[in-house]
Amino acid sequence: MTAAPGRPEEGTGALAVLSNRPFLLLWLAQATTQIGGNMVLYGLTVIVVRSTTSNAAVSALFLTFLLPAVLLSAVAGVYADRIDRRVILVVTNVIRAVAFVAIFLVGDNLLAILMLNVFVSIVNVFFTPAEGAMIPHVVPRHQLVSANGIFTLTLNAAFIVGFALLGPVVAKIAGPQGLILFVAVLFLIAAAFCFTLPPAPPTSEPVSARRAVSDAEQAMESTFAQLREGLGYIRAHRNISWSLIYLGIAASLTGVLGVLGPDLARETLGLAFEDSVVVILPLGFGIVTGILFLNSYGRFLPRRRVIEFGLIGLGILLALLSAAGTISQILQRSATVIDLSAVTSLLAVVVGIALLAGICYAIVAIPSQTQLQEDLPEDVRGRVFGVLNMLLSVTSMVPIIVVGPISDVVGTTAVVVACAVLIAASGVISVLRRGPLQPPERLATAKTAMPGVTADPMGVAQHDPRARDDGASRRPAAAVPSEDDLAR
């Protein structure tokens, strides 16, 4: 790959990548749009809840964000390969900025908000593949890993920064409508960043409408064929299925809290809709704490047990969160000798429970994703991760569709408690169905049967560079038996 003029050729770390001016501008555009998009999600949630007091309406709002991505991604990818990607980035940012101004003008008209949000989501679908395809155009090959890592970190951090931090702050200062207008300005700034990028013209002939439709149909057919292959592999490997189940549960919880969070803050915790940040922000810090814990001590713990007890703990903590008011009252009545109001107040109880829940979420989602990456052979990894993306989309949408209308009938607290029971039960079922962990020595023996492979304390195969490499060590990962394979 030939570097563009002015592109740094030395270094692969984050600082070296960010010193690449075109990548820096692309990353700033990504950070601006991702954070702004999550701020809009927060502002629209507040507007919808205030104007309708209906969780079903919040469900409809979240669906307008998700459905276009599920339905139109293949078509958008075709155009991203056929049109100058810089043009796509600039135009889509300008269009979204104009659409946000329109959302500001319609006020709290729910139907107009939903229709405009569908339009914004459709534009998002075309922006995303063009943005991803632009990375290798502005970054040399040896910096791609660091560049993608920066983009992934920004994507994950944008929700906490936009939805949990800046969204509530700007909404408090300027109101939710003012927040929408502020984000429109952010998208215009992102368009200016993209305009300064080098051109990225298509490498093939210009696309016609008929050719685009044909290519999209072929892409869809190829996608479904690969999904079928991925599903077949998953059915044949039980440990892969369990990792996908764990990740699906984590994704569904995100959907539930997204829809019910504002009403949970009002009905259960006695907080204003805008003050749901006291739940979301500690959750975010808990996730970061969980990541740091796993980095420091994860290698000493059996990964499957960490995930299972994380699920059980997450269910228990979610149930406790729905009863935070009662817990606070009990603690305050119990503290008769020493003044413990600072730690027994409702706010302190909510923050503490949310922080622990974030830690539990991290120790479920991250080890599950890591285990999946390690268990999958290279030749099926893309197809299985395609199934994973589909699964995460579906498991996010199903609770969004279901929990909103149900909570309008039976109450938010009842729905949250039911979800908590199901999550905790899934951890218990995993413990019972998957059985005891294999003794470390037996698992290590099985995994070191291949030359050049050892086992770490968590039972993860590691390559031993001192072992003789006769080609056997390059066998597919599927040849290494998992704990579940040994338990059969």
C-alpha positions in Angstrom: 0.0 0.0 0.0 1.5 3.4 -1.0 1.2 6.1 1.6 -0.4 9.4 0.6 1.8 12.5 0.6 2.4 13.7 4.2 1.4 10.4 5.7 3.8 9.2 8.5 5.5 6.0 7.7 7.1 5.3 11.0 5.5 4.0 14.2 2.4 2.0 14.8 1.1 3.3 18.1 -1.8 5.6 18.7 0.2 8.8 18.7 1.9 7.9 15.4 -1.5 7.3 13.9 -3.0 10.5 15.2 -0.1 12.5 13.9 -1.4 11.5 10.4 -3.4 14.6 9.6 -6.0 12.9 7.2 -6.7 10.2 9.8 -6.9 12.8 12.6 -9.5 14.7 10.6 -11.4 11.4 9.9 -11.3 10.5 13.5 -12.5 13.9 14.6 -15.4 13.6 12.2 -16.2 10.1 13.7 -16.0 11.3 17.3 -18.2 14.4 16.5 -20.9 12.4 14.8 -20.9 9.5 17.2 -21.1 11.7 20.3 -23.6 14.0 18.6 -25.8 11.1 17.5 -25.9 9.7 21.1 -26.7 13.2 22.4 -29.7 13.4 19.9 -30.8 9.9 21.1 -30.9 11.3 24.7 -32.6 14.5 23.7 -35.3 12.8 21.6 -35.9 10.3 24.4 -36.6 13.1 26.8 -38.9 14.9 24.3 -40.9 11.7 23.6 -41.3 10.8 27.3 -42.4 14.3 28.2 -44.9 14.6 25.4 -46.4 11.1 25.5 -45.5 9.5 28.9 -45.5 6.2 26.9 -42.7 3.6 26.9 -44.2 2.2 23.7 -43.4 5.6 22.0 -39.8 5.3 23.3 -39.7 1.8 21.8 -40.8 3.2 18.4 -38.1 5.9 18.7 -35.4 3.4 19.3 -36.6 1.2 16.4 -36.3 4.1 14.0 -32.6 4.1 14.8 -32.1 0.4 14.3 -34.3 -0.8 11.5 -32.7 1.0 8.6 -29.3 -0.4 9.5 -30.7 -4.0 9.5 -32.6 -3.6 6.2 -30.3 -1.4 4.1 -26.7 -2.1 5.0 -26.0 -4.3 1.9 -27.3 -1.6 -0.5 -25.4 1.1 1.3 -22.2 -0.9 1.0 -22.6 -1.2 -2.8 -22.7 2.6 -3.2 -19.8 3.1 -0.8 -17.7 1.2 -3.3 -19.0 3.1 -6.3 -19.0 6.7 -5.3 -16.2 8.9 -4.0 -16.2 8.2 -0.3 -15.2 11.7 0.6 -18.3 13.0 -1.2 -20.4 10.5 0.7 -19.0 11.6 4.1 -19.5 15.3 3.4 -23.0 15.0 1.9 -24.4 12.7 4.5 -23.1 15.0 7.3 -24.7 18.0 5.7 -28.0 16.2 5.2 -28.1 15.0 8.8 -27.4 18.5 10.0 -30.4 19.8 8.0 -32.6 17.0 9.2 -31.7 17.9 12.9 -32.8 21.5 12.2 -36.1 20.1 10.9 -36.5 18.0 14.1 -35.9 21.1 16.1 -38.6 22.9 14.2 -41.3 20.2 14.6 -41.1 20.5 18.4 -42.8 17.5 20.2 -44.8 16.3 17.2 -44.2 12.5 17.6 -45.1 11.4 14.1 -42.8 14.1 12.5 -40.0 13.2 14.9 -40.2 9.5 14.0 -40.4 10.1 10.3 -37.4 12.5 10.4 -35.5 10.1 12.5 -36.0 7.3 10.1 -34.6 9.6 7.4 -31.6 10.4 9.5 -31.0 6.7 10.2 -31.2 5.8 6.5 -28.5 8.5 5.8 -26.4 7.0 8.7 -26.5 3.6 6.9 -24.7 5.2 3.9 -22.2 7.1 6.1 -21.0 4.1 8.1 -19.5 1.9 5.3 -17.9 4.9 3.6 -16.3 5.9 6.9 -14.9 2.4 7.5 -13.6 2.1 3.9 -11.9 5.5 4.2 -9.6 4.3 7.0 -7.2 2.2 4.8 -7.3 5.0 2.2 -5.7 7.5 4.7 -3.6 5.1 6.8 -0.7 2.9 5.8 -1.1 -0.8 6.2 1.3 -1.1 9.2 -0.9 1.4 11.2 -4.3 -0.2 10.4 -4.5 -2.1 13.7 -3.9 1.0 15.8 -6.3 3.0 13.6 -9.1 0.5 13.9 -8.5 0.3 17.7 -8.9 4.0 18.0 -12.1 3.9 16.0 -13.5 1.0 18.1 -12.6 2.7 21.4 -14.3 5.9 20.2 -17.4 4.0 19.1 -17.7 2.4 22.6 -16.9 5.6 24.5 -19.3 7.8 22.4 -22.4 6.4 24.2 -21.1 7.2 27.6 -19.9 10.7 26.6 -22.9 11.6 24.4 -25.8 9.8 26.1 -24.8 9.8 29.7 -22.6 12.9 30.1 -22.9 15.7 27.5 -26.6 14.9 26.5 -27.9 15.5 30.0 -25.6 18.5 30.6 -26.6 20.3 27.3 -30.3 19.4 27.8 -30.2 21.0 31.3 -28.7 24.2 29.9 -30.5 24.6 26.6 -33.4 22.1 26.8 -33.8 19.0 24.7 -34.7 21.1 21.6 -31.7 23.3 22.0 -29.6 20.1 22.3 -30.9 19.0 18.8 -29.8 22.3 17.3 -26.4 22.1 19.0 -25.9 18.7 17.4 -26.8 20.0 14.0 -23.9 22.4 14.3 -21.6 19.5 15.3 -22.5 17.7 12.1 -21.7 20.7 10.0 -18.3 20.8 11.7 -17.9 17.1 10.9 -18.7 17.8 7.3 -16.0 20.5 7.2 -13.5 17.9 8.6 -14.5 15.4 5.9 -14.2 18.1 3.2 -10.5 18.5 3.9 -9.8 14.7 3.4 -8.1 13.5 0.2 -10.5 12.4 -2.6 -11.3 8.7 -2.6 -12.7 8.0 -6.0 -14.1 4.5 -6.9 -11.8 2.0 -8.5 -14.5 0.7 -10.8 -16.9 2.3 -13.3 -19.6 4.6 -12.1 -22.7 2.8 -10.8 -26.0 3.0 -12.5 -29.3 2.5 -10.6 -30.0 -0.9 -12.3 -26.4 -2.1 -11.7 -26.6 -1.0 -8.0 -29.8 -3.0 -7.5 -28.2 -6.0 -9.1 -25.1 -5.7 -7.0 -27.2 -5.3 -3.9 -29.2 -8.4 -4.7 -25.9 -10.4 -5.1 -24.6 -9.0 -1.9 -27.8 -10.0 -0.1 -27.6 -13.5 -1.6 -24.0 -13.9 -0.6 -24.7 -12.6 2.9 -27.5 -15.1 3.5 -25.3 -17.9 2.2 -22.5 -17.0 4.6 -25.0 -16.6 7.4 -26.3 -20.2 6.7 -22.7 -21.5 6.8 -22.0 -19.6 10.1 -25.2 -20.9 11.7 -24.2 -24.5 10.7 -20.8 -24.0 12.3 -22.4 -22.6 15.5 -24.8 -25.6 15.8 -21.9 -28.0 15.5 -19.9 -26.3 18.3 -21.7 -25.9 21.6 -19.1 -23.6 23.2 -19.6 -21.1 20.3 -23.3 -21.2 20.9 -22.9 -20.3 24.6 -20.7 -17.4 23.9 -23.3 -16.0 21.4 -26.0 -16.5 24.0 -24.0 -14.5 26.6 -23.5 -11.7 24.2 -27.1 -11.7 23.1 -28.2 -11.4 26.7 -25.9 -8.4 27.2 -27.3 -6.7 24.0 -30.9 -7.3 25.1 -30.2 -5.7 28.5 -28.9 -2.6 26.7 -32.1 -2.4 24.7 -34.3 -2.8 27.9 -32.4 -0.1 29.8 -32.5 2.3 26.8 -36.3 2.1 26.6 -37.2 1.9 30.3 -34.3 4.0 31.8 -36.1 7.4 31.8 -39.3 5.9 33.2 -37.4 3.8 35.7 -35.8 7.0 37.0 -39.2 8.5 37.5 -41.4 5.6 38.7 -38.9 3.6 40.8 -36.2 6.1 41.8 -38.2 9.3 42.0 -35.9 11.2 39.7 -36.7 13.5 36.8 -36.3 12.1 33.3 -33.3 14.3 32.7 -31.7 12.9 35.9 -31.4 9.3 34.7 -27.7 10.2 34.2 -27.2 9.2 37.9 -27.9 5.6 36.7 -26.2 5.7 33.3 -23.0 7.4 34.3 -22.1 5.0 37.1 -22.9 2.1 34.8 -20.3 3.5 32.4 -17.7 3.9 35.1 -18.5 0.4 36.2 -17.9 -1.0 32.8 -14.5 0.8 32.7 -13.7 -0.6 36.2 -14.6 -4.1 35.0 -12.3 -3.8 32.0 -9.4 -2.7 34.3 -10.2 -5.6 36.6 -10.1 -8.1 33.8 -6.9 -6.7 32.4 -5.2 -7.1 35.8 -6.7 -10.3 37.2 -8.7 -12.0 34.5 -5.9 -14.4 33.6 -6.1 -15.9 37.1 -9.9 -16.7 36.9 -11.8 -19.4 35.0 -13.5 -17.4 32.2 -16.7 -19.4 32.1 -17.3 -19.0 35.8 -16.6 -15.3 35.6 -19.3 -14.9 32.9 -21.8 -17.1 34.7 -21.5 -15.3 38.0 -21.4 -12.0 36.2 -24.9 -12.9 34.8 -26.2 -13.9 38.2 -24.8 -10.8 39.8 -26.2 -8.6 37.0 -29.7 -10.0 37.5 -29.5 -9.5 41.3 -28.2 -5.9 41.0 -30.9 -5.0 38.4 -33.6 -6.2 40.8 -32.0 -4.3 43.6 -31.9 -1.2 41.4 -35.7 -1.4 40.9 -36.0 -1.5 44.7 -33.4 1.2 45.5 -35.9 3.4 47.3 -37.0 0.7 49.7 -33.4 -0.3 50.3 -32.5 3.3 51.1 -35.3 3.6 53.6 -34.3 0.3 55.3 -30.7 1.4 55.6 -31.7 4.8 57.0 -33.9 3.2 59.7 -31.1 0.8 60.6 -28.5 3.6 61.1 -29.7 4.8 64.5 -26.4 5.3 66.3 -24.1 6.7 63.6 -25.1 9.2 60.9 -24.7 7.3 57.7 -27.0 9.5 55.5 -24.2 10.1 53.0 -24.1 6.4 52.1 -27.8 5.5 52.8 -29.4 8.2 50.7 -31.3 7.2 47.6 -28.7 8.8 45.4 -25.8 6.9 47.0 -27.7 3.6 46.8 -28.5 4.1 43.1 -24.9 5.1 42.2 -23.5 2.1 44.2 -25.8 -0.5 42.6 -25.3 1.0 39.1 -21.5 0.9 39.5 -21.5 -2.7 40.5 -24.0 -3.6 37.7 -21.6 -1.9 35.2 -18.7 -4.1 36.5 -20.9 -7.2 36.1 -21.9 -6.2 32.6 -18.2 -5.9 31.6 -17.2 -9.3 33.0 -20.0 -10.8 31.0 -19.6 -9.1 27.6 -15.9 -8.8 27.3 -14.8 -12.4 28.2 -17.7 -13.7 26.0 -16.4 -11.7 23.0 -12.8 -12.7 23.8 -13.7 -16.4 24.1 -15.6 -16.3 20.8 -12.5 -14.8 19.1 -10.2 -17.4 20.5 -12.5 -20.4 19.7 -13.2 -19.5 16.1 -10.9 -20.7 13.3 -9.8 -18.0 10.9 -11.7 -19.5 7.9 -15.2 -19.2 9.6 -14.6 -16.1 11.8 -16.1 -13.6 9.4 -19.3 -15.7 8.9 -19.8 -16.3 12.6 -19.3 -12.7 13.4 -21.8 -11.9 10.7 -24.3 -14.1 12.6 -23.2 -12.3 15.8 -24.0 -8.9 14.4 -27.4 -10.1 13.2 -28.0 -11.7 16.6 -27.1 -8.5 18.5 -29.3 -6.4 16.2 -32.3 -8.8 16.8 -31.7 -9.2 20.5 -31.5 -5.4 20.8 -34.7 -4.9 18.8 -36.9 -7.6 20.4 -36.8 -6.1 23.9 -37.3 -2.6 22.4 -40.4 -3.8 20.6 -41.8 -5.8 23.6 -40.9 -4.1 26.9 -42.2 -0.6 26.0 -45.9 -1.7 25.5 -45.8 -4.2 28.3 -44.4 -1.7 30.8 -47.3 0.7 29.9 -49.7 -2.0 31.1 -48.0 -3.6 34.1 -45.5 -0.9 35.1 -41.8 -0.3 34.5 -40.7 -1.8 37.9 -42.4 -5.1 37.2 -40.8 -5.4 33.7 -37.3 -4.6 35.1 -37.7 -7.2 37.9 -38.8 -9.8 35.3 -35.8 -9.1 33.2 -33.6 -9.3 36.2 -34.9 -12.8 37.1 -34.4 -14.0 33.5 -30.8 -12.7 33.4 -29.9 -14.3 36.7 -31.7 -17.5 35.7 -29.6 -17.6 32.5 -26.4 -17.7 34.6 -27.7 -20.5 36.8 -28.8 -22.5 33.7 -25.4 -22.1 32.2 -23.8 -23.4 35.4 -26.1 -26.4 35.5 -26.2 -27.2 31.8 -22.5 -26.8 31.1 -21.5 -28.7 34.2 -18.3 -28.4 36.3 -15.1 -27.0 34.8 -12.6 -29.5 33.7 -9.6 -30.1 36.0 -6.8 -27.7 34.9 -4.4 -30.6 34.3 -6.8 -32.5 32.0 -7.6 -29.4 30.0 -4.0 -28.5 29.7 -3.1 -32.0 28.6 -5.7 -31.9 25.9 -4.7 -28.5 24.7 -0.9 -29.2 24.7 -1.4 -32.4 22.6 -0.7 -30.1 19.7 3.0 -29.1 19.4 3.7 -25.5 20.4 0.5 -25.0 22.4 0.3 -24.5 26.2 -2.6 -23.5 28.4 -2.8 -20.4 30.6 -4.6 -20.3 34.0 -7.9 -19.6 32.2 -7.6 -22.5 29.9 -6.8 -20.5 26.8 -4.4 -22.0 24.3 -1.2 -20.2 24.0 1.6 -20.7 21.4 5.0 -21.8 22.8 7.7 -20.4 20.6 10.2 -22.9 22.0 8.3 -25.9 20.7 9.2 -27.4 17.3 7.0 -26.1 14.5 6.3 -29.0 12.2 3.1 -27.5 10.8 0.8 -29.0 13.3 0.7 -25.9 15.4 -1.0 -24.1 12.5 -4.0 -26.3 12.5 -7.4 -24.6 12.8 -8.4 -23.6 16.3 -11.4 -26.0 16.0 -8.9 -28.9 16.4 -8.3 -27.8 20.0 -11.0 -29.3 22.2 -12.9 -27.0 24.4 -14.2 -27.6 27.9 -17.6 -28.5 26.5 -16.0 -31.0 24.0 -14.2 -32.7 26.9 -17.4 -32.8 29.0 -19.3 -34.7 26.4 
